[in-house]
Amino acid sequence: DGNLDAWRQVWDACVKGFKSNADYFALEGKKPDGSIDPEGTKLVDIDNLIDYMLIDYYSSDGDGAGSRFVATNNFFGIYNRNNPDGFKWIQHDSEHTFGAYEAGDSRRENMVTPLTTAGANFAYFNPHWLHEQLANQNREYRLRFADRAQELFFNGGLLSADRVWQTMTGLASQIDMAIIAESARWGDATVSTPRTRQTWLEALTFLHNYIYGTSSTLSDPTANGYQNWPMQLREIRVRDQFRSVNWFPAIDAPQFGQQGGYVASNYALSISNPNSSGTIYYTLDGSDPRQAPTDEQAGTEVVFIAENAAKQVLIPTQNIYAPDGTVRAETWTGITGDTVASLTGNANYPNNPTKVEFWNSFQMPTINWADYYGTRVRALVYPPTTGSYTFWIASDDNGQLLVSTDATAANASVAASISSWVNPNTWTTYSSQKSTSRVLTAGNAYYIEAIQKEHAGGDHLSIAWSGPGISGPVVIAGQYLSIPENVWASRTFTPTGWMTGSGAVGYERNPGDAVNFSSYVNSGINVGSQMYNVNTSCYIRIPFQYSGQAITELLLKIRYDDGIIVFLNGKEVVRDNVAAGAVPAWNTAAVTYRDDSIALTQTVFDLSSYINQLQVGTNILAIQGMNNVSTSSDFLVSAQLVGRMSIGTPSTTAMIYTSPVTLSKSTQVKARVFTGSEWSTVNKATFAVGPVKESLRVTELMYNPQDPNLEFIELQNVGTEAINLNWVTFDRGITHTFDDVDVAPNGFVLLVNNKHRFESAYTIPAGVPVIQWTSGQLSNSGETIQLRDAAGAVVQSFAYKDSWYPQTDGDGFSLAMLNPTSADLTLWSQKTGWAPSTYTGGSPGRTDAPLAPGSIVINEILAHSHDNAPDWIELYNTTDSPISVGGWYLSDDAAVPQKYRIPDGLFVPRYGYLVLYEDTHFGTAFRLSENGEEVCLTAAVGGVVTGYSVKQEFGASETGVSFGRYQKTSGGYDFVLMTSNTPNTANATPLVSPVVITEIMYNPLSNEDAEYVEIQNISSQTVDLWLSDAGQVIPWRFVDEDSSILLNFPADTWLAPGEKMLLIKNLTAFQSEFGFIPSGLKYAVWSSGSLSNGGERLELLKPGDIANGVRYYIRVDRVNYDDDAPWPTSPDGTGKALGRITPSAYGNDYANWQAINPTPGQ
C-alpha cells in the first residue's frame, strides 16, 4: 500500500542539487546549520545510504542499483511514511559480487567509474545515483562518506580484508558438508563437467584472492571470471577508486600507536602523520577536530586563472578543423526498444542527453555496460591522404552511420546500418554494415555520426574504415578524429600560429572616451589590427593547472564586450549575448551591443556544476569573445577563474599534536591531518581504562512503576577501585552513552527516564549521580538489557521477565539483585538472582538487602479439619538463619493481603517451622475453605508492606487430609495432598489415589484421533467412579489443562481391584490404529478436544462438597506431561506411548514415566 510521494521528493531534491549544505541537510530533516528541524521531514537515512554504497562498491555488485547490465536493477528500499526516519536500503540479490561475473568482463571490478546516469530519469531513480549526486556536489557528505570508508576499510574495520575473510570462512564452514549433497544433486544441472566440492573450494580460493588482491591459483581461472585486478587489498583498490573521483582525500589519516582497546591508566598515546606535510589535530571528547563550514562561509579561495594569466589568441578567418583525438558521445538512458527510431523519436532526443562523454577512438570504451539506452557519437574525421575511403559499422542492437560530404551535419546521409545486431568488431555479417566508397580529400574535415540503440543483452558500438595506407576495416583511431565543433576549445587541441601573451585581450580605438578599455588593452594582448573591420570573433585559450583540490565552488569572473561563449575543456559552460542553441562559427557575432561601463565590471558566472569537468594536470578555459559588429570601436575579454574550498577549520576543542597524549580514563580519540587546503579522513578509536567490565553491575531495575516517568536503572561499582564510565554504553533496552562519570568502590550511579520527575519523587543520597538516559523505555513485559564498556565488550547482557514477581510489574516494587558481586553473570537472567525490593519505590542509590525469594514458604495447609479441630497453616524457613515474621500478614485474598497480622516476636527457626492455627491465630480474620482457595503471606516492617510475598493455591480436600510441598525429581515443588498431616515436622509423602493414570497416547503414529488415556484401580478394593448425593449420581471427571476435554464418566461406572479403563477420543480412529477393544474392557469417549502434542496437564477428579450451589471436585490424580526432555520424547509421533513405571508412586514426576509400546487396557 505504499506510494512514490516521498521517493519523488528525494528525486526532486537530487534534481535541484546539493551544492549548499542547506539542501543536503534538508534530506535528513535538518536546518541549514545541521541541527534537527522539528518541522522537517527526514527523507533519507544518510548513514544507511553510505553503508549500502560502501558494501556495493567493496563487493563490486554489478547487478545492484548501479547495474552494469541495465539502467538500474536490484535494490530494495523502505520508508516509514507514518513516522519518517528516512529511506533505508537493503542489500539484495548479490550473486554478481566479489568477482563472480562472466570471463573477460572486468568492468565490474570498479563500480565507481564510469558514473551512472539512469537516475536522472525518475523511472530509473536509484540510491546509487542519489549517492553520486551527493558525493559530487556536497563536501560535507563526501567527507562523511570518506570517514565511514576509513572506519570500515582500515584498522581492522568490518570491510578490511582479514575481517571480510573471517566472515566469509565462517559462513563457508556452515555449509561445508552440505556442499557435497548440493553438488551431487545440482552439480551437472547446467554444465557437462559436474561441479563438485573441489569446484567450491577453488571458488573460495578465488574469493580469497579477490579480497587480498593476489593472483589466482585456479586450474581454470577464466571459468570463474578471473581478472587481472591490481595486486592490492580490496579496500586499497576501492579507496583508490574513490580517490579517482575525489570522494576520498588525497592525504591519509593519522595513525595511532594502538588502535583503541584496553590500555593501562595514564597510557601515553602516540599519533603519527603518514603524509609528508600537514598538522595533526585531535580531540579527546569524541567531537570532530574539524569544524564544518556553513553555507555563508566563503572558505579558502584558489586562483586557477588570474586576469594577467598567459593566453593563446587567434582571430580566425575560417572554421578550425584539426584532429584532437576525441569524439563526442551522448547517451540517453531509460529508453526501451532496439530500433534507431526508438531513440530519435524520444522526447529527450537530441537536446537532453543523460550524459556526455569523450572517447579517444570511434569505439565504445566499455562493452555490455547497460540496457535500455541509446547513443549518438559525433566527430570530424580527417583523411590522411586523398583517395577512396569505405566505412563500416558494428553495433548491438541496431545501428546507423551517417557521413557528410563536408564538415557540416546538414550534408550528412546514411552510409551504413544494422537492423539487428552483430558481435563486437564483426564487420561482414550484413552487407548493409559497409558503406559505398567515397573520395575524401586530405586536409579537409568530414562530419561523421553514429547512432546505436540498445534494448537488452549485449551492447557495443564501433566504426571502422579503410583507405589509402589504411588496411581495413579497422576502428578509426583518435589521431584522425576531433569533436565536431569548436575543436580549438578542446583540451587536446594543439594551437599553431596563435598569438601569445598575458593579461586582457581586446582593443580600444577611442581612448579619449570617458569609459574606455585602454588600461586593460595596453597591458594585455591588443588584437585591434587583426580584428577591427575583419571579424566579430576572437578565440582565446587559457591553460591552467588543477591539482585535485577539493573545491566546492568554481567561479568565472569576467569583463567582456560584447558577447561570450566559454568552454571548459571543450564543454560549453557559459553563453551570454549570443543566440541560444546556435552552433558558433568562426565569425559568429554578439546579438547586441553591451555598454562599456557594464563590460568593465566583473560579471560572475557560477561554474560549480562543472567542477567534475576538471582534470588533474593541465586544463583549458577557452573563450570565444564577440563584438556585435566587426567595426565596433572596442573589444574586451579579461577573465579570472577561482575556486573556493569550504574545507572547514580546526574546531574549538581540537588540539595540535606535539607529543604523546596521556589517557587517564576511557577516552574516544579522533584525529585528522590538515594541510591548510585539505583535511584527511578522521581516525577514531576508543580506549578503555580501568576495570569497568569487572566491576560495573546493574543492581536494581524499576521497569514498571506506577508513574512511567520514574523508571530507573541502578548501577554499582562492586570492585575495590574507582572506575570512570566515560563511553560506557547501554545499547539494548535503553540507549545511553555515559560521559565523564566517576564511581567510587561500592558507589552507585542512577540512570533515569525523566530526571526532573525522578528527583521530585526521590531523595537520593549525596554523591550519587542521577543521569537521564538518552532514549528508550524499559519494557513492562520484560526484555534484554545490554551494557558495553568503552572498548565495545559486553559487560552485562541479561533478560528480565515481568512474570517473575507480580509485585514488580506495576505494583510499585523494583527488581533488586540479591548478590551483585556474584561472578556468575547468568544469575542476572534468572528469577532466583532477583527479588522484589524491600519497599515500594525501590531503593535507588542505596544498598537493599531484600529477603531472597523462597526464604519463607507456605509448607503445609490443613483446610478441612475433622469435627472441632482447627485448620492450620505451616511456614517453613529454607535458610540457615532464623527469620522474624512478627508483623507480617496472612490472608486468603491477594486483593486484601493484610487481613491477619502475625503477632510481634514470632519467628521461624533456621530450617524450622512455625504453625499458625485457626483458633489461636487467624480465625478471627479469615477461615480456610475446604473446597480450595489461596493463602497469601506478605512481609512487612512497621506496618509497611515490603516486596516479599508468598502465594499458595490449594484445591478441594477430604476431611483431615492436608496439602503440602513435595519436591519432584526436577527440583520443583508441587503442593499436593499428603499421606499424613505433619505440623512442625517434615512433610510426608504425596497421597496416591486408588485410581491413577497409567498410560497416555497423546500423538499417535498414523491417526491423530486415535488418542487415549488409560486409568487403573491399583487398590485391593472396588472403586466407584461416582458419588451418590441426596439421591443424585455425581460422576467422576477427566479434564485437560484448558478444559477442552471434559469427560464425565458414565453413571454407575466402577473399577474392580486391578481393573483398567480406557478414555479415548474417537472410537473408530482408535480401533483402526490399535484394533478392537476386548469384550469387558470398559471405555469412555470424550466428546470434544484433543490431547496436546506439546504437553499439558491432565487431571482425574472426583466430586466433593457443594458450597453456595457450586459443586467442587477433589483431585484424584494429575499428570503434567511434556514432549521435551527430561520427559521421554519418543511418544511424540513415533508410535510410542507414555507408560507409568510405578503406579503406586507419585504420578506428576517425569522420573515415573517411560516410553513404551502401546498397551491400551492390557
N, C-alpha and C positions, 0 to 999 in steps of 0.2 A: 504493500500500500504506500510505497514511497513516491516521491516526485523529484523533479530536477530543479526545483526552485533554488535551493542552496548551492547546488552544483553550478548552476548558471551564474550565481553571484560570484563564485570563485573565478569562473572563466572571465566574467566581465572585469574583475579586478586584474586578471592577467593582461587582458587587452588594454586596460588603462595603463598598466605598468607599475613597477615597484621602485622607481628611481628615488622616491622620497621614503624616509622611514615611516612617515605617517601612513602611506599606502601599505607598506609592509606590515606595520604593527596592527593595522585595521583587520588584517586576516585573522589575527588572534583575539580580536575584540578588545584591543588596547587603544589608549590615547596616543597622540603623536610622540609623547615623551616615553612611551613604553610601559606606562602604568595601566592597571586594569581600568577599563571604561565600563561602569555599571550599565550604561545604555548600549554598549557594543555587543556584537554577536560574534562569537568565536566560530569562524568558518573552517579553519584548518588547524589541525594539531601539528604544529611545525616540527616538534621533536619526533613525532611518529613519521612524518614525511622524510625527515633526514635519515632516520634509521632504515626506513623502507628503501630509500635510494642507495644508501651505502651497501646494503645487502645486495641490491640489484647490480650495482657496479662491481662489487667484490666477486660475486658469483658469476658475473657476465651472463645475465639472463637475457638471451636473445629473443625469447618468446614472451617477454613480460610487457609492461606498459610501454616501454620504448622499443617495441619489437623491431627486429631486422627482417621479419617476414612480411608484415603488413603495416598499415598506417599506425595502428596500435593494437595490442592484443590483451593477453590475460592480466587483468587486475581486478581485485575486489576492494571496494571502499564502503565504509559505513559512516552514517551520520545520524546523530540523535537530534531530530528537529524539535522535540519537546523540551529537551534540556541541552541546548547546543554546546558540545565540547569539541567541535572541530571534526572535519573529515579525517578518518584514520584508514590506512591501507594495510592489507594483509597479504603476505606472500602466498602466491597461488600458482599451481601448475608449473613447477620448476624443473622439468626434466631436461630442459635445454640450458643447463648451467654447468659451471666448472669444466668447460671444455667438451661437454657432451653434445657435439654437433657434427655435421657432416664433414668428411675428409676434404681438405682443401679449402674449407670455409673459415678463414681466420678472422673474419670481420667482427666476430663477437668476443674476441679476446679483449677488445676495447669497446665498452658500451658507452664511453663518454663522448667520443667523436666517431663519426660526424654527429652533430647535434640533431635532435629530432625536429620535425616541422608539423606533424599531423595535428598537434594540439591547437594550432591556430584556427582550426575548424572545430566548432563546438561539438559536432557529431563525433569527433575523434579526440576530444579533450581528455587528458590523462595526467596522472601525477608526475610522470617523467618530464613532460613538457612544462608543467607547473614549476617543478624544481628548477629547470633550466632558466625560466624567466626570472625567478627569484635570484638564482646564483649569478646570472649575467648582469643583473640590474642593481642589486642591493648589496652593499658591502657588509652590512650587519648580518644578513642571512648567510652570506658567503663565508664569513668568519665563523659563524655559529656552526655551519656545515663542516668547515675545516677542523674546528675544535673537536667536534664529535668524531671525525675521522681519526684525528690524533689519538683520542682516548681509546677507540676501538682497535686501531691498527697497531699501536706500539705499546711498549712496556707491559707486555702480557695481556693486552686487551682482548676482548672476545673475538675479534677478527684478526688477531695475529696468527701467524702460521701454526705455531705449536698448539694454541688453543683450538683453532679450527680443526686441526688434525686429531686432536684429542677427542673432540666432539664426534668427528666422522668415524673414528675407530670404535668409539663407544657404541655408536648406532650400528656399525657393521657387526660388532660382536653379538648383538642381539639377534641377528638373522643369519649368523654364520652357518649353523646346521640346517636351517630352513632352506638355504640356497640349494642344497643338494636335491631336496624334493622338488623345488621350483624348477631347477634345470632339467630334472628328469621329466617333468610334465610339460614344460614350455620351451625347453632349450632348442628344439628343432622346429618350432612353430613357424618361423619366418625365414630361416636360413637352412641351407643344405648341410653345413657342418654344425653339429649341435653346439650350443653354448653350454659350458659346464662350469663347475665351481672354479676351475682354473681360470676360465674366462673372467669370472667375477673377481678373482684375486688379482688378475692382471689389470682389471679396471680400477681396483683400489690402488695399485701401483701408479697407474696413470693419474688418479686423483691426487695422490701424494706429490707426484712430480709437478702437477699443475699448481698446487699450493706453494710448494717450495721452490718452483722455478728451476727444477733440474731436468735433464734430458730424459726422454722416455727409454724404458728398457723392455717395452712390449715386443713380443715376437712379430706382431703385425700392427705397428703403431697407427697406420692410416685407418685401420678398421675401427678404431676408437676415436678418430678425429684428431690425432696428434698434430700439434702445430709447433713450429719453431718459435715459441714465445721467449721473451728475454730471460736470461738466467738470473732471475731475481725473485725474492719472496713476492708472493702475490700482493701483499699490502704495499710493497715498494712500487710495484708496477702500477697499481691503481692510483697511488699517491701521485706518481709522475704523470699519469693521465690527467688527474685533476690540475696539476700544475700547468699542463699544456694549455688549459683554458682559463688560467688564473683563478681557479677555485680553491687553491691551496697556496699559502705564502711560499715565496721562493726561499725564505730563510727557515732554518729548523728551530724547533722548540728547545728551550734549555733542558738540561739533563740533571737529575738528582743523583746524589751519591747512593741513595737507596730509594727505590720507587714505592714509598709508603710501607705500611705494615707495622709490626711491633718493634718498638725501639725502647731503649732504657731512658730513664728520666735524665734530662739535660743532654740528650743526644745532639751532637754537632752535625747539622745537615749541610753538606756541600752542594752547590749548584754550579754547573759549568755551562758555558756558551759554546756550542759546537760550530758556530759561524766565525768567520774571520773578523767580523765587526759587530757592533751593537752593544747595548746595555741591557742587563738583566733586571727586570722589575718583578718584585714578588710581594705577595700578601700572606698573612697568617690567619686571616679571619674568614676564609672561604670566598671573599669577594674577588672580582676580576681586577688584575693590575691595570687594565686598560679601561679608561672612561670613554664610552662610546659617544660620538658627536651627535648633536641634534641636527635637524634639517636647517636650522638657522645658522649653524656654524659653517663658515665657508671652507675651512680646512686649509691645508697647505697648497699653495699654487705652484704648478710646474709649468715652466715656459718651454714649449716644444719649438715654437717658431716666434722669434722676435720680429718686430717690424723691420729691423735692419738686417734680417737674415739673407743669406746668399740665395740667388734665384737664377733660373734659366728662363729666357724670354724670347718669344718669336711672334712677329706679325705675319700670320700665314697669308699665302697667296693662293692656296688651294687646300682641299682636304688632305690630311696627312694619313698616309697608309704605310704601315711598316709592321713587320711581324713583331709581336711582343710575347709570344709563347703561350698565349691563353685563349680560351673560348669562353663565352658566357653561357651558362646552363641555368635555365629557370625551371622550377618544378612546382606542380600543383598536386597536392595530396588529397585523399579522401574522395576520389572520383572513380566510380566503378566503370566496367566496360573495357573492351580491348581494342576498339577502333580509334583511329585518329580523330574521327568526328566526335567521339565522346569526350575528348579533351577540348577541341576547338569550339565545340558547342556549349561548353560550360560557361556560366555567367562570370566566373573569375578570370577567364582567359580573354585577352592576353595581358591585361593590365595589373592583375593582382596575384602574382605567383606566391606560393607558400614560402619558397626560399630561392635564393640566387647564389650560384657557386661559379667558380672559375676553374676550368680543367686545364691541364698542361698538354693535352693532346685531344684529338677528336674521338675519345673513347671514355665511356662512363668508368670512373676510377674504382667503383665498388659494384660488383655484380650481385644479384639476388638480395638486394638490400631492403626491399619493401614490396607491398602490394597496393593496388588501387591508387595509382598515381599516373601522371603524365609529365613528360619532359620536352622542353624546346631548347635546342642548342643552336646558338647563332655565332657566326665568326666571319672573318675575312680570310680567304685563302690566297697565298702568294705563290704562283708557279715560279720555280727557279729558272726554268728555261722555256722559251716559246715553243709550243708544239701541241700535239693532240693528247688530251687527258680523258680518263674514264674514272667514274666514281662508283662505289658500292655501298650498300647499307646492310648491316646485320643488327637485328633487334628482337626483343621479346617483351611484349607481344607485338602488335602492329607497329610499323614504322614508315616514315616518308622522308625523302631527301629532296630539298629544293636547291637549285643552283642558278645564280643570276648571270646575266651577260656582262655585268659590271659590278661596282661596289655598292649598288643600292638594292634594297629589298624589293622595291617596286617591280623590278625586272626579273625577279626570280620565278622559276617554274619547276614543277615536279620532274625530277630526273630519275628517281628510282623509288621503289616502295616494297613493302612486305605486308600482305593481308593476313598473315598467320603469325608464325614465329619460327626462329631458327636458333641453333646453338651459338654460343659466343664465337665471334670471328669466323663464322661459316658463311661463305660468300656465294655459293653456287647452288643453293637449294632451290631457289626460284629465279627464273630469268628476269623477273621484274626487279630483283635486287641490284642489277647492273644498269648503269646509265649508258646512253649512246656516247660516243667520243665527241669531244668538242675542243676547239683550238683556244688555248689560253696564252696570253702574252706576258712574258717576263716583265717585271716592274709594275704591273697593274695588280689591283686587288679585286677579288670577286666575292660577292656576298654568297654565303652558303648557310643553309638552315636544315636541321634535322628535327623531326618530331617523333617521339616514341610514346606509346600508350601501354601501360602495364595494368592488367587486371589482377591475376593471382598466379602464384607459382614462381618460376624463374624470371629474371629480368636483367636486361643489359641493353647497351646501345654502342655501336661503333660505326665510324665512317672511314672507308679506305679509298685509295686512289692509285692510279698508275699513270705514268707519263714519261717524257724524255729523261732518262737517267734514273727513273724510279720504277723498279720492277715490282709490280703489284699483282693482286691487291695487297696493300699494306696500309695500316692505320695512319692517318695523316698526323705527322709529328708536329709538336709545338713550334718548331723552327720555321714552319710555313704558315703560321696562324697568328691572328690577333683578334681582339674583341671587335665587334662590328662597327663601333663608332667611338670617337674620342680616344683613339689609340694613344694619342700623345699624352693623355692624362693617367695612363696606367702606370703601375709601379715598375713594370719590367721594360718599359719603353726606353730606348737609348737615344737621346736627342743629338742631332748632328747639325752644326752650323747655327746654333742658337746663341743669342747674346747672353752674357753672364754678368752678374754684378750683385749689389746688395741694396737694401732699402726699398723705398716705394718705387712703383712703376707708373709712368704717366708722362704727361707734358702739359705745359701752360703757355699759351700764345698771348695772353693778356695779363702779364704780371702786375700791371698797374691797377687792376680791378681791386675793389675793396676786399673781396673774398677771392683768393686765388690759391693755387696749389704749388707755388714756386718753392716754398721751404721744403716740401717733400720731394719734388722733382729734382731740385738742384743737388740734393744729397743722395739721390737714388739713381734709377735707371730711366733715362729720358728716351722715349720712343717716338717723339714728335715727328722727326724726319721720316721715319718708316711708316707711321700710322696715319698722320693727318692727310686727309683727302685721298687716302689709299684704301683703308679697310676700317670697318667699325669694330673688329675684334682683335683681341690680343691674347695669346696663350702664355701662361705663367706657370712654371713648375718650381715648387719649393721643397727640396729634400729635407727631411728631419729624422732624428733618431728617437726610437722608443725602446726602453729597456725593460718593459713589462711592469711599470709602476701600477700600483693598484688604485687607479684614479676612479672617481665616482662621477665626475663631470668632465666634459670636453667642450670648450667654448671657442668659437671663432669670433674674434673681434676685428672688424674690418672697416676701412674707409674706402668708398668706391663711388665712381662716377662713370657710366650711368647704371648699367646692369651687370649682373654677375651670374655665372654658373660655377659652382665649386664642386670639386671631386676629391674624395679621399681614397687613395689607392685605386683610382679608376671608377669608384662608385659615386654617383651624383648625390650630394648631401645638402646642397643649398641652391636655390634658384630664386632670383629676385629681379623684377622689372624685365623679365624675359617671357616670351609666350609659353604658357603652360603646355607641357606634353610635347612640344616641338623638339625634333632631333636637331641639336645645334650643328650648324655648318661652319666652315672656316670664316664666313663673312656675316654670320648672324648679328643682328643689331638689337640694341635695347628697345623696349616698347616705347618709352617716352623719356623725356629729359628729367634729370634729377638735380634739384637745386644744389649749388656748390656748398652752401653752408651746412646742409644736411650731409653732403658727401664727406665733409671734413670731420664730422662727428662719428666716432666709432659705433657701428651697429653690432650688436652681439647676437650671434646665432648659436643656439644650444645644439651641439652635435653629440650629446651624451648617449643617444640611442645608437650611435655608430662606433662606440668605443671598441666593440668586437671586431671592427674592420682593421684596427691597428695590428701591425705585425712587429714582433721583436726584431730590431735592426732598423734598416732604412725604410722610410715611408715617404710617400709623395702627396703633398697637398697641391692640387692643380686648380688653376682659376682661369676661366675664360672671361676676361673683362670686356665690356662692350660700351661703346657710345651709341646714342640713338641715331646719329648721322656721322658720316666719315669726315665732315667738315666742322665737327664740333671744335670749339676753341680750346678745350682742355680734356684731360682724361686722368683718372687716378685709380690705382689699386694699391692699398697698403694693409697687409694682413698680419694678424698675430693669432697664434693658436696656443691655448693654455689648457692645462688640465688641473683639476682640483682633487686632492686626496683628503677626503674626510676620514682620516685614519684614526682619530681619537688621540687622547693624551693620557699620560700616566694618571691613575686615579689618586684620590686624596689619601687612600690607605696604602698605596703602593710604596715600597721601599727599594732603593737601589742595592743590589747585592754587591758586597765588597769582601765579605769574609763569612765563614760558616755560621749558620743560624742555630742558636740553642733552642731546643724544644723541651720545655719543662712540663707540658701537658699535651693531651691529644690535640692534634692540630691538622687542619687541612691547608696545605701549601699550594698556592697557584703562582705560576711564574711564566713570563713571556720575555722574549728578546725584542727590543725596539731599536731600530737603526736610525730613527729620525724620519724615515719615509715609509717604513713598513713595520708591522707587528707580526711576530711569529704566532703560531697556534699556542694555546695555553697547555702547559704541562701541569696536571694537578695530581696530588697524592695526599692521602690521609695517613697520618702517623698516630699509632695508638700507644699511649704512655700510661703505665700503671696497671694494676691487677683488676681492671673493671670486669673482665669476663669471670674471674674467680670470685669476686666479692659482691657484685651487684645482684640483688634478688628482688623480685616482686613479692611483697609480703601481705598486701591487702587489696581487695577489689570490691568496689561498690558499683556493681554493674546495673542494678535496677532499683535505684532509690525512688521514693515516692515523688520526689521532685527530680526530673531528669537532669536538671542543671547541676545536681550535686553528685554526679558520677565522679569517681576518683580512682587513681591507681597509686598505691603507696609502694615506694622502693626503699630498700635499706642496704647500707654498706655493712655486710656481715663479716668483713675481713678485719684485719688488725692494723691496716694503714689507710690513710686518707686516699680517696680517689677523686678524679675530676671527670665529669660526664661530657665534656666537650665532644661533639659529634657522635655521641651515643644515640641510637635511633630506634624508635618503635616503627615497624613497617607493616604490621598486621594487627588488626583490632582497632587501633587508632594510628594516626600518623603524627610523629613528632621527632624532631632532632634537637637535642639539648645544646645549649650554649655553654658558656664557661661557668659550670656549677661544681663547687667542691662539696664533698660529703665525707664527714669525719667517720672513723670507725664506730659502728653501731648507730650512725646517724641516719636520718630519713630525708627523703625528698618526695614531694607530692605533685602528681600531675592531675589536673582537674579539667572538667568540661567547661566550667564557667567560673573564672576566678572571683569575680565580684560577688556572685551569689554564694559561692563556697565560703569566702571569708566572712560573709554576713551571717552564715549559719553556724560556723565552727570557730572555736578558739584554738588556735594552733600554737604548739609550744614554740618559744623563741628559738630562732636559728634554723627552723625547718623551712626550706624554700617551698613556696607554692607557685606552680607554673601552669598556665593554661596551655593545654595541648593544641597542636596546630589544626587538626581536623579529625572528623570521625566521632562516633559514639560507640560505647560498649553495647554489645548485643544483649538484649534481655533474655534471649533463648540460649545464650552460650556461643562461644566462638574461640578461635585460636588467637592468642596474644604472642607476638614475637618481638624480641628485643635484640639488637645487634650492637656490638661495640664499634669503636671508631674504625677498626680495620675491616669491618663488614662481617666478622664472625658472629654466629648466633650465640648470644649469652643465654637466653631462655626462649623456648618455644613450647607453649603448652595450651591445652584447650580446657576451658571450664564449661560446666553444664548447669543449666538452671534447674535440672531435675535432682541435683544433689541434695539441696536443702530448701524446702519451700519458704522458710523464713528469710532467705536471702533474695528471693525472687519477688520483690515488691513489698515485702513486709517491713522494710527499714533496716535489716541487718546486712552487713557486708560479709564477704568471704575473707577469713583470716587464715594465713598459713600457720600450721601448727609447729613446723620445725624449719624455719628459714635457713638454718645453717646446714641442713642435710646435703650431703654430696650426691644423693640420688635425685637427679633433676626430673625423673619421671613422676615423682610424688606430686609435682605441680599439676599434672594431668589426671590425678586420681582423687576421687572423693575423699579417701582416707587421709589425703595430705592437707585437707582444708577443714575448717569448722566455721559455723556462723560466728560472727563477732559476739563478744560478751554482751554488748549493749547495742540498742538501736542507734543507727548513725555510724557505727563502727568506731574505730579509734585512730583516725588519720594522724600520723606523726607521732604516735605513741606505741609502746610495746603492748600488745594484747596477748593474754595467755588464756584463750578460751578452753573450756573443757573439751577434750577430744571426743568426737562422736563415738558412741558405743561405750563410754566410760561407765555410765549407769544405764542399765537396761531393765525393761519390764520382763521378768524371767518366768513368772508363773501366775495364773489367774484362776481362781475358783469363782464362777459366776452363777452356779446352780447348786447351792449348798443344800444339805439334807435337813428337813424339818426346820428347827430354830437355829441351826448352826450358821455362823456368819460367813458371808463371802469375804474374800481377801485378795490382796494384790501383793506380789512379792517383787522386790527390787534386788538387783544383783550388781555388785561393784566388780568390774572386769580388770581393775588396775591394782597396782601394788601399794596404793596409798588410800587411807580412809577418805571418804568424801562426805562432807556435810550436806544434808538435804533439808535441813531446817529452813523454813521459809519458802521452800519450793511448792509447786502447786500440782494437784491431781484433778482430773476432770474426765467425764465421759463424753465431752463435746468439745471438739477442736475450736469451734467458734467462740466458746466460753471457757478458756483454759484455766481460769482462776476460781473454780468452784470450791476447791478444798485446799487450804494452806496447811502444809505439813508443819507440825509444831517445831519451834526452835529447839536446838540441841540434839535433834536426831541426825544420825549419820549412818552410812553403810560402811562396814569394815572392809579392809583390803581383801579382795577376793571373797567377800562375805555377802550376807543377805540382810534385808530388812523387810518384814511383813507388816502391811497396813491392813487392819481389819475393818469391816463394815461397821461393827457395833461399837468399836472404841475409837475409830478414826474418821472415815469419810462418809459414814452412813447418813449423817445429817445433811450432807451436801449433795450426794447423789447415790444411787444404787445401781449395781451391775445387772444387766439383763441376761437372763438365761438363754435368750434367743440370739445373743451375739450383739456386739457393738464395738466401740473403740475406747481405749483408755489412753489418756494423754498425760505425760509428765513434763512439766515445764520448770526450768531452773529460774531462780530469782534471787536478787540480792537487795535487801532493804525494801522489799515490796515491788521492786522494778524487775520486770521480766527480762531475762537475758536470752541469748541466742540458742542456748542448749534446750532441746526438747526431744521427747521420745513419744512416738505414737504406735500403739499396738492394737491391731484389729484382731478379733476372735469371732468365731461363729457360734451357732446354737450348740448346746451340750446337754447331756443327760445328767440326771441328779448325781451329785457327788463326784463328777469327773472334771478335773482341771485341765486347762490348756497350759502348755509350757514350751520353752525354747528347746529345739533339738537341732544339733549340728550335724549336717549331712557330710558326705564324703568330699563334696566340693569346697567345704569350709563355710558355706552359707547356712542360714538358720531357717527352719520352719517353726511356726507356732501352732502346735497340734495337740490333740487330746492325748493325755498321758495314761499310762497303765496304773499309776497310783499318784496320790497327792503328796508333795514333799515340801511343805513350807519350811523355810530356813535351812534346807539342805539341798544337795544337788538333785537335779531333776531326774525322774525315772525315764524309762524308755517309752517311745510312742505306742499308743494303743492301736493294735491292728485288729480290724473288724473281722468277724467270721466270714464275711463275703468280700472278696477282693478282686481287683482287675488283674488278670493273669496273662493276657496276650492281646497285642494291638497290631492290626494290619492297617496302616494309615496311607500307604501309597502302593497299591497292588501293581504287579508287573504288567498286566495286559489291559485290565478293565478298571478304570478309576472308581467305578461304582461298586466294586467288589470289596469295599472296606468292611471291617468287622472289629469288634471288641469282645474278648472272652472274659467272663467272670466265673468265679468258683466259690462254693461254700467249703472253706478249709477247716470248718469245725466238726465236732462229732455230733452236733445236734442239727435237726431240720430248722431252716430259717425261712420264715415267711417274708416275702418281699412286698408286704403291705401292712397297714395298721388299721385296726377296727376302732373307730372313734365315734361314739354317740350314734351307733347304727350305720355309720358310713365306712366304706372301704377306701382308705387313702393309700395309693401305691407308692412304691419307691420310685426314684428318678435317676436317669442317666443324662448328664448335661456336659456340653463342652464349654470352652472359655467364654465365648460370646453368646452362649445360649442359642446358637443357630441350630444345634442339636438339642432337642428336649424330648426325651423318651420317658413316658410314664409306663411302668411295667404293667402287663395285663393283670386284671383282677385275679386274686387268689393264686398268684404265682408264688411258688415256694421252691426251695432247693434242699435236697436231701444232703446228708454229710458227703462231702467229696464231689457232689454233682456240679457240672458246668452248664453254662448257658451262653448262647451267642446273641450279641446285639449287632445287627447288620444294617447296612444302608439300603441295599436293593437285593431282593431275594433272587431274581433272575440272574443278575450280574454275578452274585456270589456263587450260584450253582454252576454257571459257565466257567468260572475260574477255579473253584475248589470241589465241584461235584455236589451231589445231592446231600442234604442234611439227613443224617441217620435217623431212623424212627426212634422216637422217645427223647431225642435231644431238644431241649427247649430253646426257643429263639424268639426274638422280638425285632421288629423292623422300625427304625426311626423314620419319621415322616418327612423330614427336611434337613438340609445342612450336610456338611462333609467334614471329615477329619482333615486338619491342616497338614499339608505335606511339609511345612516348615516347622511343625511342632506347636503344641498348645496344651492347655490344662484340661484334663478330663476328670469328672467327679461322679461318684456314686453316692446318692443322698437318700436318707430315709426320713419320713415325716416326724416332726417334733410337735411342740405345743402351738396353740393358736393364741395370738396376742393382738388385741384390737382388731379382730376379724381377719388377721393375716396368718396363714399357715407358714411356720418356719420349718426348715429342713436341717437335719444333722448330717454332717459329712461322714460317710462311712469309709470311703477310700478316695484318694486323689493321686493322679499321676500327671506331672507336668513334663511330657516327653519333648525331645528336640531331635532335629535331623542333623545337628552338628555335634562334633566331639565335645565333651567326653562321652556323650551318648553314642551308642552304636550307630554308624551311618549307613550300613548296607541295607537296612529296611526301607531306605528312601528310594524306592522304584526298582530294586533289583530282584524282587520276589521274596525277600526275607521279611519276617515279622519280628516285632519286639516281644521277647518272652521273659516273664518274671522268673528270676533264678530261685528265690526262696519266698514262696507265697506268704509265709508267716512273718517275714521281716518287713520293715518299713518300706512302703512302695514308692514313695516320691524321692528316689535316690537313684542316679544313673548306675551306681555300683550294683544294684539289684536287678539289672536288666541286661539281656544279651540278645544278639541276633540269632534267630532260629528259623528253620524251615517251617512254613505254616502248618499248624496242627489244630485247626479250629474245632473245639469241642472234644478233642481226643485226650 
